[in-house]
Amino acid sequence: MRFYLFERGAAAHIRKSREYLEEAHVRRVEHQAAAEHHDALCKMYAERIARIEAEIGEVFPLRAGNAQLVADAGNESARLKSDSVLIYPSRASHA
């Protein structure tokens, strides 16, 4: 009489390994697509940075040698405005 205890286990092990292999293939394709998407975004932002720097360079030409902005200090419309900063009260004052 012959027992086939390990053959069933081996088939289940092989089936589970194939499931893991298929999942790994799917994940690789997903990550490859995400990598291509991120690469496209990286290129887009590099082009955007170059375009914005060129626009700023046209408005504020750089001084040769020390790369400082040459802008009329008295011209308020040419100055870059910062956003207002909100100051929130501390939690201790709510008690």
mmCIF file as gemmi writes it, N, C-alpha and C atoms, coordinates in Angstrom:
data_model
loop_
_atom_site.group_PDB
_atom_site.id
_atom_site.type_symbol
_atom_site.label_atom_id
_atom_site.label_alt_id
_atom_site.label_comp_id
_atom_site.label_asym_id
_atom_site.label_entity_id
_atom_site.label_seq_id
_atom_site.pdbx_PDB_ins_code
_atom_site.Cartn_x
_atom_site.Cartn_y
_atom_site.Cartn_z
_atom_site.occupancy
_atom_site.B_iso_or_equiv
_atom_site.pdbx_formal_charge
_atom_site.auth_seq_id
_atom_site.auth_asym_id
_atom_site.pdbx_PDB_model_num
ATOM 1 N N . MET Axp A 1 ? 0.833 -1.168 0 1 0 ? 1 A 1
ATOM 2 C CA . MET Axp A 1 ? 0 0 0 1 0 ? 1 A 1
ATOM 3 C C . MET Axp A 1 ? 0.886 1.243 0 1 0 ? 1 A 1
ATOM 4 N N . ARG Axp A 2 ? 0.562 2.146 -0.87 1 0 ? 2 A 1
ATOM 5 C CA . ARG Axp A 2 ? 1.379 3.339 -1.038 1 0 ? 2 A 1
ATOM 6 C C . ARG Axp A 2 ? 0.589 4.56 -0.578 1 0 ? 2 A 1
ATOM 7 N N . PHE Axp A 3 ? 1.241 5.453 0.173 1 0 ? 3 A 1
ATOM 8 C CA . PHE Axp A 3 ? 0.61 6.681 0.65 1 0 ? 3 A 1
ATOM 9 C C . PHE Axp A 3 ? 1.092 7.861 -0.188 1 0 ? 3 A 1
ATOM 10 N N . TYR Axp A 4 ? 0.166 8.734 -0.535 1 0 ? 4 A 1
ATOM 11 C CA . TYR Axp A 4 ? 0.488 9.907 -1.349 1 0 ? 4 A 1
ATOM 12 C C . TYR Axp A 4 ? 0.276 11.192 -0.529 1 0 ? 4 A 1
ATOM 13 N N . LEU Axp A 5 ? 0.837 11.187 0.655 1 0 ? 5 A 1
ATOM 14 C CA . LEU Axp A 5 ? 0.637 12.338 1.536 1 0 ? 5 A 1
ATOM 15 C C . LEU Axp A 5 ? 1.284 13.606 0.997 1 0 ? 5 A 1
ATOM 16 N N . PHE Axp A 6 ? 2.483 13.471 0.459 1 0 ? 6 A 1
ATOM 17 C CA . PHE Axp A 6 ? 3.229 14.66 0.077 1 0 ? 6 A 1
ATOM 18 C C . PHE Axp A 6 ? 2.878 15.16 -1.317 1 0 ? 6 A 1
ATOM 19 N N . GLU Axp A 7 ? 2.272 14.338 -2.137 1 0 ? 7 A 1
ATOM 20 C CA . GLU Axp A 7 ? 1.919 14.774 -3.476 1 0 ? 7 A 1
ATOM 21 C C . GLU Axp A 7 ? 0.805 15.815 -3.448 1 0 ? 7 A 1
ATOM 22 N N . ARG Axp A 8 ? -0.195 15.643 -2.607 1 0 ? 8 A 1
ATOM 23 C CA . ARG Axp A 8 ? -1.251 16.653 -2.483 1 0 ? 8 A 1
ATOM 24 C C . ARG Axp A 8 ? -0.692 17.964 -1.948 1 0 ? 8 A 1
ATOM 25 N N . GLY Axp A 9 ? 0.143 17.852 -0.959 1 0 ? 9 A 1
ATOM 26 C CA . GLY Axp A 9 ? 0.768 19.048 -0.383 1 0 ? 9 A 1
ATOM 27 C C . GLY Axp A 9 ? 1.62 19.767 -1.402 1 0 ? 9 A 1
ATOM 28 N N . ALA Axp A 10 ? 2.311 18.995 -2.229 1 0 ? 10 A 1
ATOM 29 C CA . ALA Axp A 10 ? 3.169 19.602 -3.25 1 0 ? 10 A 1
ATOM 30 C C . ALA Axp A 10 ? 2.317 20.333 -4.291 1 0 ? 10 A 1
ATOM 31 N N . ALA Axp A 11 ? 1.188 19.751 -4.67 1 0 ? 11 A 1
ATOM 32 C CA . ALA Axp A 11 ? 0.312 20.394 -5.646 1 0 ? 11 A 1
ATOM 33 C C . ALA Axp A 11 ? -0.242 21.699 -5.083 1 0 ? 11 A 1
ATOM 34 N N . ALA Axp A 12 ? -0.636 21.683 -3.828 1 0 ? 12 A 1
ATOM 35 C CA . ALA Axp A 12 ? -1.15 22.905 -3.194 1 0 ? 12 A 1
ATOM 36 C C . ALA Axp A 12 ? -0.052 23.952 -3.095 1 0 ? 12 A 1
ATOM 37 N N . HIS Axp A 13 ? 1.155 23.486 -2.773 1 0 ? 13 A 1
ATOM 38 C CA . HIS Axp A 13 ? 2.292 24.412 -2.664 1 0 ? 13 A 1
ATOM 39 C C . HIS Axp A 13 ? 2.595 25.039 -4.027 1 0 ? 13 A 1
ATOM 40 N N . ILE Axp A 14 ? 2.593 24.212 -5.076 1 0 ? 14 A 1
ATOM 41 C CA . ILE Axp A 14 ? 2.857 24.717 -6.435 1 0 ? 14 A 1
ATOM 42 C C . ILE Axp A 14 ? 1.753 25.686 -6.853 1 0 ? 14 A 1
ATOM 43 N N . ARG Axp A 15 ? 0.499 25.365 -6.549 1 0 ? 15 A 1
ATOM 44 C CA . ARG Axp A 15 ? -0.617 26.257 -6.903 1 0 ? 15 A 1
ATOM 45 C C . ARG Axp A 15 ? -0.47 27.6 -6.192 1 0 ? 15 A 1
ATOM 46 N N . LYS Axp A 16 ? -0.133 27.565 -4.913 1 0 ? 16 A 1
ATOM 47 C CA . LYS Axp A 16 ? 0.037 28.811 -4.156 1 0 ? 16 A 1
ATOM 48 C C . LYS Axp A 16 ? 1.232 29.598 -4.695 1 0 ? 16 A 1
ATOM 49 N N . SER Axp A 17 ? 2.295 28.909 -5.056 1 0 ? 17 A 1
ATOM 50 C CA . SER Axp A 17 ? 3.473 29.584 -5.621 1 0 ? 17 A 1
ATOM 51 C C . SER Axp A 17 ? 3.121 30.25 -6.946 1 0 ? 17 A 1
ATOM 52 N N . ARG Axp A 18 ? 2.307 29.604 -7.757 1 0 ? 18 A 1
ATOM 53 C CA . ARG Axp A 18 ? 1.881 30.205 -9.022 1 0 ? 18 A 1
ATOM 54 C C . ARG Axp A 18 ? 1.013 31.438 -8.78 1 0 ? 18 A 1
ATOM 55 N N . GLU Axp A 19 ? 0.172 31.401 -7.747 1 0 ? 19 A 1
ATOM 56 C CA . GLU Axp A 19 ? -0.621 32.579 -7.401 1 0 ? 19 A 1
ATOM 57 C C . GLU Axp A 19 ? 0.287 33.742 -7.006 1 0 ? 19 A 1
ATOM 58 N N . TYR Axp A 20 ? 1.305 33.437 -6.203 1 0 ? 20 A 1
ATOM 59 C CA . TYR Axp A 20 ? 2.259 34.474 -5.8 1 0 ? 20 A 1
ATOM 60 C C . TYR Axp A 20 ? 3.009 35.021 -7.007 1 0 ? 20 A 1
ATOM 61 N N . LEU Axp A 21 ? 3.381 34.138 -7.936 1 0 ? 21 A 1
ATOM 62 C CA . LEU Axp A 21 ? 4.096 34.555 -9.132 1 0 ? 21 A 1
ATOM 63 C C . LEU Axp A 21 ? 3.224 35.474 -9.988 1 0 ? 21 A 1
ATOM 64 N N . GLU Axp A 22 ? 1.961 35.104 -10.176 1 0 ? 22 A 1
ATOM 65 C CA . GLU Axp A 22 ? 1.036 35.931 -10.955 1 0 ? 22 A 1
ATOM 66 C C . GLU Axp A 22 ? 0.835 37.294 -10.293 1 0 ? 22 A 1
ATOM 67 N N . GLU Axp A 23 ? 0.688 37.297 -8.98 1 0 ? 23 A 1
ATOM 68 C CA . GLU Axp A 23 ? 0.534 38.558 -8.248 1 0 ? 23 A 1
ATOM 69 C C . GLU Axp A 23 ? 1.775 39.437 -8.405 1 0 ? 23 A 1
ATOM 70 N N . ALA Axp A 24 ? 2.945 38.816 -8.368 1 0 ? 24 A 1
ATOM 71 C CA . ALA Axp A 24 ? 4.187 39.576 -8.538 1 0 ? 24 A 1
ATOM 72 C C . ALA Axp A 24 ? 4.263 40.194 -9.931 1 0 ? 24 A 1
ATOM 73 N N . HIS Axp A 25 ? 3.823 39.455 -10.947 1 0 ? 25 A 1
ATOM 74 C CA . HIS Axp A 25 ? 3.808 40.004 -12.309 1 0 ? 25 A 1
ATOM 75 C C . HIS Axp A 25 ? 2.855 41.2 -12.406 1 0 ? 25 A 1
ATOM 76 N N . VAL Axp A 26 ? 1.687 41.075 -11.819 1 0 ? 26 A 1
ATOM 77 C CA . VAL Axp A 26 ? 0.702 42.164 -11.851 1 0 ? 26 A 1
ATOM 78 C C . VAL Axp A 26 ? 1.252 43.393 -11.134 1 0 ? 26 A 1
ATOM 79 N N . ARG Axp A 27 ? 1.853 43.197 -9.963 1 0 ? 27 A 1
ATOM 80 C CA . ARG Axp A 27 ? 2.41 44.324 -9.201 1 0 ? 27 A 1
ATOM 81 C C . ARG Axp A 27 ? 3.544 45.005 -9.968 1 0 ? 27 A 1
ATOM 82 N N . ARG Axp A 28 ? 4.359 44.205 -10.661 1 0 ? 28 A 1
ATOM 83 C CA . ARG Axp A 28 ? 5.45 44.78 -11.432 1 0 ? 28 A 1
ATOM 84 C C . ARG Axp A 28 ? 4.903 45.683 -12.537 1 0 ? 28 A 1
ATOM 85 N N . VAL Axp A 29 ? 3.875 45.239 -13.227 1 0 ? 29 A 1
ATOM 86 C CA . VAL Axp A 29 ? 3.264 46.052 -14.287 1 0 ? 29 A 1
ATOM 87 C C . VAL Axp A 29 ? 2.662 47.322 -13.693 1 0 ? 29 A 1
ATOM 88 N N . GLU Axp A 30 ? 1.996 47.215 -12.533 1 0 ? 30 A 1
ATOM 89 C CA . GLU Axp A 30 ? 1.414 48.395 -11.884 1 0 ? 30 A 1
ATOM 90 C C . GLU Axp A 30 ? 2.489 49.405 -11.513 1 0 ? 30 A 1
ATOM 91 N N . HIS Axp A 31 ? 3.589 48.911 -10.941 1 0 ? 31 A 1
ATOM 92 C CA . HIS Axp A 31 ? 4.662 49.82 -10.528 1 0 ? 31 A 1
ATOM 93 C C . HIS Axp A 31 ? 5.386 50.411 -11.728 1 0 ? 31 A 1
ATOM 94 N N . GLN Axp A 32 ? 5.496 49.644 -12.8 1 0 ? 32 A 1
ATOM 95 C CA . GLN Axp A 32 ? 6.117 50.169 -14.002 1 0 ? 32 A 1
ATOM 96 C C . GLN Axp A 32 ? 5.265 51.303 -14.586 1 0 ? 32 A 1
ATOM 97 N N . ALA Axp A 33 ? 3.955 51.118 -14.589 1 0 ? 33 A 1
ATOM 98 C CA . ALA Axp A 33 ? 3.053 52.179 -15.071 1 0 ? 33 A 1
ATOM 99 C C . ALA Axp A 33 ? 3.159 53.412 -14.178 1 0 ? 33 A 1
ATOM 100 N N . ALA Axp A 34 ? 3.232 53.201 -12.864 1 0 ? 34 A 1
ATOM 101 C CA . ALA Axp A 34 ? 3.368 54.332 -11.938 1 0 ? 34 A 1
ATOM 102 C C . ALA Axp A 34 ? 4.7 55.046 -12.155 1 0 ? 34 A 1
ATOM 103 N N . ALA Axp A 35 ? 5.755 54.283 -12.409 1 0 ? 35 A 1
ATOM 104 C CA . ALA Axp A 35 ? 7.07 54.891 -12.645 1 0 ? 35 A 1
ATOM 105 C C . ALA Axp A 35 ? 7.042 55.743 -13.914 1 0 ? 35 A 1
ATOM 106 N N . GLU Axp A 36 ? 6.387 55.251 -14.956 1 0 ? 36 A 1
ATOM 107 C CA . GLU Axp A 36 ? 6.274 56.03 -16.19 1 0 ? 36 A 1
ATOM 108 C C . GLU Axp A 36 ? 5.479 57.316 -15.94 1 0 ? 36 A 1
ATOM 109 N N . HIS Axp A 37 ? 4.439 57.219 -15.131 1 0 ? 37 A 1
ATOM 110 C CA . HIS Axp A 37 ? 3.629 58.394 -14.79 1 0 ? 37 A 1
ATOM 111 C C . HIS Axp A 37 ? 4.475 59.413 -14.029 1 0 ? 37 A 1
ATOM 112 N N . HIS Axp A 38 ? 5.242 58.947 -13.041 1 0 ? 38 A 1
ATOM 113 C CA . HIS Axp A 38 ? 6.076 59.861 -12.25 1 0 ? 38 A 1
ATOM 114 C C . HIS Axp A 38 ? 7.18 60.47 -13.107 1 0 ? 38 A 1
ATOM 115 N N . ASP Axp A 39 ? 7.717 59.701 -14.054 1 0 ? 39 A 1
ATOM 116 C CA . ASP Axp A 39 ? 8.739 60.239 -14.949 1 0 ? 39 A 1
ATOM 117 C C . ASP Axp A 39 ? 8.159 61.36 -15.803 1 0 ? 39 A 1
ATOM 118 N N . ALA Axp A 40 ? 6.93 61.148 -16.296 1 0 ? 40 A 1
ATOM 119 C CA . ALA Axp A 40 ? 6.27 62.189 -17.09 1 0 ? 40 A 1
ATOM 120 C C . ALA Axp A 40 ? 6.025 63.433 -16.244 1 0 ? 40 A 1
ATOM 121 N N . LEU Axp A 41 ? 5.603 63.253 -14.988 1 0 ? 41 A 1
ATOM 122 C CA . LEU Axp A 41 ? 5.398 64.406 -14.098 1 0 ? 41 A 1
ATOM 123 C C . LEU Axp A 41 ? 6.711 65.131 -13.842 1 0 ? 41 A 1
ATOM 124 N N . CYS Axp A 42 ? 7.777 64.376 -13.652 1 0 ? 42 A 1
ATOM 125 C CA . CYS Axp A 42 ? 9.09 64.978 -13.405 1 0 ? 42 A 1
ATOM 126 C C . CYS Axp A 42 ? 9.509 65.851 -14.576 1 0 ? 42 A 1
ATOM 127 N N . LYS Axp A 43 ? 9.318 65.349 -15.797 1 0 ? 43 A 1
ATOM 128 C CA . LYS Axp A 43 ? 9.662 66.128 -16.982 1 0 ? 43 A 1
ATOM 129 C C . LYS Axp A 43 ? 8.779 67.365 -17.097 1 0 ? 43 A 1
ATOM 130 N N . MET Axp A 44 ? 7.485 67.199 -16.798 1 0 ? 44 A 1
ATOM 131 C CA . MET Axp A 44 ? 6.563 68.323 -16.882 1 0 ? 44 A 1
ATOM 132 C C . MET Axp A 44 ? 6.974 69.433 -15.901 1 0 ? 44 A 1
ATOM 133 N N . TYR Axp A 45 ? 7.318 69.044 -14.658 1 0 ? 45 A 1
ATOM 134 C CA . TYR Axp A 45 ? 7.709 70.059 -13.673 1 0 ? 45 A 1
ATOM 135 C C . TYR Axp A 45 ? 9.044 70.692 -14.028 1 0 ? 45 A 1
ATOM 136 N N . ALA Axp A 46 ? 9.953 69.946 -14.621 1 0 ? 46 A 1
ATOM 137 C CA . ALA Axp A 46 ? 11.234 70.529 -15.053 1 0 ? 46 A 1
ATOM 138 C C . ALA Axp A 46 ? 10.985 71.591 -16.12 1 0 ? 46 A 1
ATOM 139 N N . GLU Axp A 47 ? 10.076 71.291 -17.063 1 0 ? 47 A 1
ATOM 140 C CA . GLU Axp A 47 ? 9.733 72.282 -18.088 1 0 ? 47 A 1
ATOM 141 C C . GLU Axp A 47 ? 9.034 73.493 -17.469 1 0 ? 47 A 1
ATOM 142 N N . ARG Axp A 48 ? 8.189 73.246 -16.494 1 0 ? 48 A 1
ATOM 143 C CA . ARG Axp A 48 ? 7.478 74.338 -15.823 1 0 ? 48 A 1
ATOM 144 C C . ARG Axp A 48 ? 8.452 75.244 -15.075 1 0 ? 48 A 1
ATOM 145 N N . ILE Axp A 49 ? 9.414 74.635 -14.389 1 0 ? 49 A 1
ATOM 146 C CA . ILE Axp A 49 ? 10.426 75.414 -13.662 1 0 ? 49 A 1
ATOM 147 C C . ILE Axp A 49 ? 11.212 76.28 -14.631 1 0 ? 49 A 1
ATOM 148 N N . ALA Axp A 50 ? 11.627 75.69 -15.757 1 0 ? 50 A 1
ATOM 149 C CA . ALA Axp A 50 ? 12.396 76.449 -16.747 1 0 ? 50 A 1
ATOM 150 C C . ALA Axp A 50 ? 11.574 77.612 -17.301 1 0 ? 50 A 1
ATOM 151 N N . ARG Axp A 51 ? 10.286 77.367 -17.569 1 0 ? 51 A 1
ATOM 152 C CA . ARG Axp A 51 ? 9.416 78.418 -18.105 1 0 ? 51 A 1
ATOM 153 C C . ARG Axp A 51 ? 9.227 79.545 -17.092 1 0 ? 51 A 1
ATOM 154 N N . ILE Axp A 52 ? 8.975 79.196 -15.831 1 0 ? 52 A 1
ATOM 155 C CA . ILE Axp A 52 ? 8.764 80.214 -14.791 1 0 ? 52 A 1
ATOM 156 C C . ILE Axp A 52 ? 10.037 81.007 -14.549 1 0 ? 52 A 1
ATOM 157 N N . GLU Axp A 53 ? 11.191 80.293 -14.519 1 0 ? 53 A 1
ATOM 158 C CA . GLU Axp A 53 ? 12.458 81.01 -14.33 1 0 ? 53 A 1
ATOM 159 C C . GLU Axp A 53 ? 12.731 81.962 -15.485 1 0 ? 53 A 1
ATOM 160 N N . ALA Axp A 54 ? 12.377 81.547 -16.7 1 0 ? 54 A 1
ATOM 161 C CA . ALA Axp A 54 ? 12.562 82.428 -17.86 1 0 ? 54 A 1
ATOM 162 C C . ALA Axp A 54 ? 11.668 83.657 -17.757 1 0 ? 54 A 1
ATOM 163 N N . GLU Axp A 55 ? 10.418 83.457 -17.32 1 0 ? 55 A 1
ATOM 164 C CA . GLU Axp A 55 ? 9.504 84.589 -17.16 1 0 ? 55 A 1
ATOM 165 C C . GLU Axp A 55 ? 10.002 85.541 -16.085 1 0 ? 55 A 1
ATOM 166 N N . ILE Axp A 56 ? 10.485 85.004 -14.983 1 0 ? 56 A 1
ATOM 167 C CA . ILE Axp A 56 ? 11.021 85.852 -13.912 1 0 ? 56 A 1
ATOM 168 C C . ILE Axp A 56 ? 12.272 86.574 -14.403 1 0 ? 56 A 1
ATOM 169 N N . GLY Axp A 57 ? 13.091 85.873 -15.175 1 0 ? 57 A 1
ATOM 170 C CA . GLY Axp A 57 ? 14.305 86.48 -15.718 1 0 ? 57 A 1
ATOM 171 C C . GLY Axp A 57 ? 14.015 87.636 -16.652 1 0 ? 57 A 1
ATOM 172 N N . GLU Axp A 58 ? 12.887 87.571 -17.35 1 0 ? 58 A 1
ATOM 173 C CA . GLU Axp A 58 ? 12.511 88.684 -18.234 1 0 ? 58 A 1
ATOM 174 C C . GLU Axp A 58 ? 12.074 89.895 -17.428 1 0 ? 58 A 1
ATOM 175 N N . VAL Axp A 59 ? 11.376 89.659 -16.324 1 0 ? 59 A 1
ATOM 176 C CA . VAL Axp A 59 ? 10.891 90.764 -15.495 1 0 ? 59 A 1
ATOM 177 C C . VAL Axp A 59 ? 12.02 91.344 -14.654 1 0 ? 59 A 1
ATOM 178 N N . PHE Axp A 60 ? 12.819 90.488 -14.055 1 0 ? 60 A 1
ATOM 179 C CA . PHE Axp A 60 ? 13.934 90.909 -13.209 1 0 ? 60 A 1
ATOM 180 C C . PHE Axp A 60 ? 15.234 90.39 -13.815 1 0 ? 60 A 1
ATOM 181 N N . PRO Axp A 61 ? 15.868 91.15 -14.702 1 0 ? 61 A 1
ATOM 182 C CA . PRO Axp A 61 ? 17.12 90.665 -15.31 1 0 ? 61 A 1
ATOM 183 C C . PRO Axp A 61 ? 18.203 90.482 -14.246 1 0 ? 61 A 1
ATOM 184 N N . LEU Axp A 62 ? 19.035 89.462 -14.422 1 0 ? 62 A 1
ATOM 185 C CA . LEU Axp A 62 ? 20.099 89.183 -13.453 1 0 ? 62 A 1
ATOM 186 C C . LEU Axp A 62 ? 21.335 90.026 -13.758 1 0 ? 62 A 1
ATOM 187 N N . ARG Axp A 63 ? 21.955 90.482 -12.709 1 0 ? 63 A 1
ATOM 188 C CA . ARG Axp A 63 ? 23.199 91.217 -12.852 1 0 ? 63 A 1
ATOM 189 C C . ARG Axp A 63 ? 24.31 90.224 -13.173 1 0 ? 63 A 1
ATOM 190 N N . ALA Axp A 64 ? 25.167 90.531 -14.106 1 0 ? 64 A 1
ATOM 191 C CA . ALA Axp A 64 ? 26.263 89.635 -14.474 1 0 ? 64 A 1
ATOM 192 C C . ALA Axp A 64 ? 27.248 89.532 -13.318 1 0 ? 64 A 1
ATOM 193 N N . GLY Axp A 65 ? 27.735 88.345 -13.061 1 0 ? 65 A 1
ATOM 194 C CA . GLY Axp A 65 ? 28.764 88.154 -12.039 1 0 ? 65 A 1
ATOM 195 C C . GLY Axp A 65 ? 28.23 87.69 -10.711 1 0 ? 65 A 1
ATOM 196 N N . ASN Axp A 66 ? 27.304 88.393 -10.08 1 0 ? 66 A 1
ATOM 197 C CA . ASN Axp A 66 ? 26.888 88.013 -8.733 1 0 ? 66 A 1
ATOM 198 C C . ASN Axp A 66 ? 25.457 87.517 -8.667 1 0 ? 66 A 1
ATOM 199 N N . ALA Axp A 67 ? 24.741 87.468 -9.763 1 0 ? 67 A 1
ATOM 200 C CA . ALA Axp A 67 ? 23.391 86.888 -9.865 1 0 ? 67 A 1
ATOM 201 C C . ALA Axp A 67 ? 22.403 87.484 -8.865 1 0 ? 67 A 1
ATOM 202 N N . GLN Axp A 68 ? 22.487 88.778 -8.612 1 0 ? 68 A 1
ATOM 203 C CA . GLN Axp A 68 ? 21.497 89.436 -7.754 1 0 ? 68 A 1
ATOM 204 C C . GLN Axp A 68 ? 20.415 90.042 -8.633 1 0 ? 68 A 1
ATOM 205 N N . LEU Axp A 69 ? 19.205 90.07 -8.131 1 0 ? 69 A 1
ATOM 206 C CA . LEU Axp A 69 ? 18.106 90.655 -8.893 1 0 ? 69 A 1
ATOM 207 C C . LEU Axp A 69 ? 18.252 92.168 -8.947 1 0 ? 69 A 1
ATOM 208 N N . VAL Axp A 70 ? 18.03 92.721 -10.133 1 0 ? 70 A 1
ATOM 209 C CA . VAL Axp A 70 ? 18.059 94.165 -10.299 1 0 ? 70 A 1
ATOM 210 C C . VAL Axp A 70 ? 16.612 94.599 -10.429 1 0 ? 70 A 1
ATOM 211 N N . ALA Axp A 71 ? 16.043 95.051 -9.345 1 0 ? 71 A 1
ATOM 212 C CA . ALA Axp A 71 ? 14.658 95.504 -9.363 1 0 ? 71 A 1
ATOM 213 C C . ALA Axp A 71 ? 14.604 96.861 -8.679 1 0 ? 71 A 1
ATOM 214 N N . ASP Axp A 72 ? 13.738 97.686 -9.16 1 0 ? 72 A 1
ATOM 215 C CA . ASP Axp A 72 ? 13.565 99.004 -8.567 1 0 ? 72 A 1
ATOM 216 C C . ASP Axp A 72 ? 12.933 98.829 -7.197 1 0 ? 72 A 1
ATOM 217 N N . ALA Axp A 73 ? 13.645 99.18 -6.146 1 0 ? 73 A 1
ATOM 218 C CA . ALA Axp A 73 ? 13.151 98.995 -4.784 1 0 ? 73 A 1
ATOM 219 C C . ALA Axp A 73 ? 11.929 99.854 -4.511 1 0 ? 73 A 1
ATOM 220 N N . GLY Axp A 74 ? 11.785 100.964 -5.182 1 0 ? 74 A 1
ATOM 221 C CA . GLY Axp A 74 ? 10.645 101.834 -4.944 1 0 ? 74 A 1
ATOM 222 C C . GLY Axp A 74 ? 9.402 101.406 -5.695 1 0 ? 74 A 1
ATOM 223 N N . ASN Axp A 75 ? 9.509 100.497 -6.61 1 0 ? 75 A 1
ATOM 224 C CA . ASN Axp A 75 ? 8.376 100.075 -7.42 1 0 ? 75 A 1
ATOM 225 C C . ASN Axp A 75 ? 7.61 98.978 -6.685 1 0 ? 75 A 1
ATOM 226 N N . GLU Axp A 76 ? 6.515 99.339 -6.027 1 0 ? 76 A 1
ATOM 227 C CA . GLU Axp A 76 ? 5.732 98.385 -5.232 1 0 ? 76 A 1
ATOM 228 C C . GLU Axp A 76 ? 5.076 97.32 -6.09 1 0 ? 76 A 1
ATOM 229 N N . SER Axp A 77 ? 4.669 97.656 -7.317 1 0 ? 77 A 1
ATOM 230 C CA . SER Axp A 77 ? 3.967 96.681 -8.152 1 0 ? 77 A 1
ATOM 231 C C . SER Axp A 77 ? 4.893 95.567 -8.624 1 0 ? 77 A 1
ATOM 232 N N . ALA Axp A 78 ? 6.201 95.813 -8.675 1 0 ? 78 A 1
ATOM 233 C CA . ALA Axp A 78 ? 7.144 94.802 -9.134 1 0 ? 78 A 1
ATOM 234 C C . ALA Axp A 78 ? 7.575 93.866 -8.007 1 0 ? 78 A 1
ATOM 235 N N . ARG Axp A 79 ? 7.343 94.266 -6.771 1 0 ? 79 A 1
ATOM 236 C CA . ARG Axp A 79 ? 7.745 93.416 -5.647 1 0 ? 79 A 1
ATOM 237 C C . ARG Axp A 79 ? 6.815 92.225 -5.511 1 0 ? 79 A 1
ATOM 238 N N . LEU Axp A 80 ? 7.398 91.119 -5.096 1 0 ? 80 A 1
ATOM 239 C CA . LEU Axp A 80 ? 6.596 89.932 -4.846 1 0 ? 80 A 1
ATOM 240 C C . LEU Axp A 80 ? 5.962 90.049 -3.466 1 0 ? 80 A 1
ATOM 241 N N . LYS Axp A 81 ? 4.677 89.814 -3.39 1 0 ? 81 A 1
ATOM 242 C CA . LYS Axp A 81 ? 3.959 89.919 -2.119 1 0 ? 81 A 1
ATOM 243 C C . LYS Axp A 81 ? 3.896 88.548 -1.456 1 0 ? 81 A 1
ATOM 244 N N . SER Axp A 82 ? 4.091 88.52 -0.155 1 0 ? 82 A 1
ATOM 245 C CA . SER Axp A 82 ? 3.94 87.258 0.566 1 0 ? 82 A 1
ATOM 246 C C . SER Axp A 82 ? 2.518 87.171 1.102 1 0 ? 82 A 1
ATOM 247 N N . ASP Axp A 83 ? 2.059 85.966 1.288 1 0 ? 83 A 1
ATOM 248 C CA . ASP Axp A 83 ? 0.722 85.777 1.847 1 0 ? 83 A 1
ATOM 249 C C . ASP Axp A 83 ? 0.711 86.195 3.306 1 0 ? 83 A 1
ATOM 250 N N . SER Axp A 84 ? -0.459 86.652 3.781 1 0 ? 84 A 1
ATOM 251 C CA . SER Axp A 84 ? -0.544 87.002 5.19 1 0 ? 84 A 1
ATOM 252 C C . SER Axp A 84 ? -0.423 85.738 6.032 1 0 ? 84 A 1
ATOM 253 N N . VAL Axp A 85 ? 0.066 85.914 7.209 1 0 ? 85 A 1
ATOM 254 C CA . VAL Axp A 85 ? 0.228 84.79 8.116 1 0 ? 85 A 1
ATOM 255 C C . VAL Axp A 85 ? -0.801 84.929 9.225 1 0 ? 85 A 1
ATOM 256 N N . LEU Axp A 86 ? -1.564 83.884 9.426 1 0 ? 86 A 1
ATOM 257 C CA . LEU Axp A 86 ? -2.549 83.895 10.504 1 0 ? 86 A 1
ATOM 258 C C . LEU Axp A 86 ? -1.894 83.367 11.769 1 0 ? 86 A 1
ATOM 259 N N . ILE Axp A 87 ? -2.136 84.053 12.867 1 0 ? 87 A 1
ATOM 260 C CA . ILE Axp A 87 ? -1.597 83.601 14.146 1 0 ? 87 A 1
ATOM 261 C C . ILE Axp A 87 ? -2.764 83.123 14.98 1 0 ? 87 A 1
ATOM 262 N N . TYR Axp A 88 ? -2.708 81.859 15.326 1 0 ? 88 A 1
ATOM 263 C CA . TYR Axp A 88 ? -3.77 81.258 16.105 1 0 ? 88 A 1
ATOM 264 C C . TYR Axp A 88 ? -3.407 81.312 17.583 1 0 ? 88 A 1
ATOM 265 N N . PRO Axp A 89 ? -4.39 81.525 18.455 1 0 ? 89 A 1
ATOM 266 C CA . PRO Axp A 89 ? -4.094 81.52 19.886 1 0 ? 89 A 1
ATOM 267 C C . PRO Axp A 89 ? -3.681 80.129 20.341 1 0 ? 89 A 1
ATOM 268 N N . SER Axp A 90 ? -2.887 80.09 21.386 1 0 ? 90 A 1
ATOM 269 C CA . SER Axp A 90 ? -2.439 78.789 21.888 1 0 ? 90 A 1
ATOM 270 C C . SER Axp A 90 ? -3.58 78.057 22.556 1 0 ? 90 A 1
ATOM 271 N N . ARG Axp A 91 ? -3.447 76.772 22.74 1 0 ? 91 A 1
ATOM 272 C CA . ARG Axp A 91 ? -4.49 75.968 23.375 1 0 ? 91 A 1
ATOM 273 C C . ARG Axp A 91 ? -4.707 76.359 24.827 1 0 ? 91 A 1
ATOM 274 N N . ALA Axp A 92 ? -3.655 76.826 25.461 1 0 ? 92 A 1
ATOM 275 C CA . ALA Axp A 92 ? -3.762 77.182 26.886 1 0 ? 92 A 1
ATOM 276 C C . ALA Axp A 92 ? -4.747 78.326 27.087 1 0 ? 92 A 1
ATOM 277 N N . SER Axp A 93 ? -4.863 79.223 26.115 1 0 ? 93 A 1
ATOM 278 C CA . SER Axp A 93 ? -5.77 80.36 26.29 1 0 ? 93 A 1
ATOM 279 C C . SER Axp A 93 ? -7.232 79.977 26.122 1 0 ? 93 A 1
ATOM 280 N N . HIS Axp A 94 ? -7.501 78.777 25.568 1 0 ? 94 A 1
ATOM 281 C CA . HIS Axp A 94 ? -8.873 78.307 25.42 1 0 ? 94 A 1
ATOM 282 C C . HIS Axp A 94 ? -9.427 77.711 26.712 1 0 ? 94 A 1
ATOM 283 N N . ALA Axp A 95 ? -8.571 77.393 27.645 1 0 ? 95 A 1
ATOM 284 C CA . ALA Axp A 95 ? -8.996 76.694 28.872 1 0 ? 95 A 1
ATOM 285 C C . ALA Axp A 95 ? -9.697 77.574 29.852 1 0 ? 95 A 1
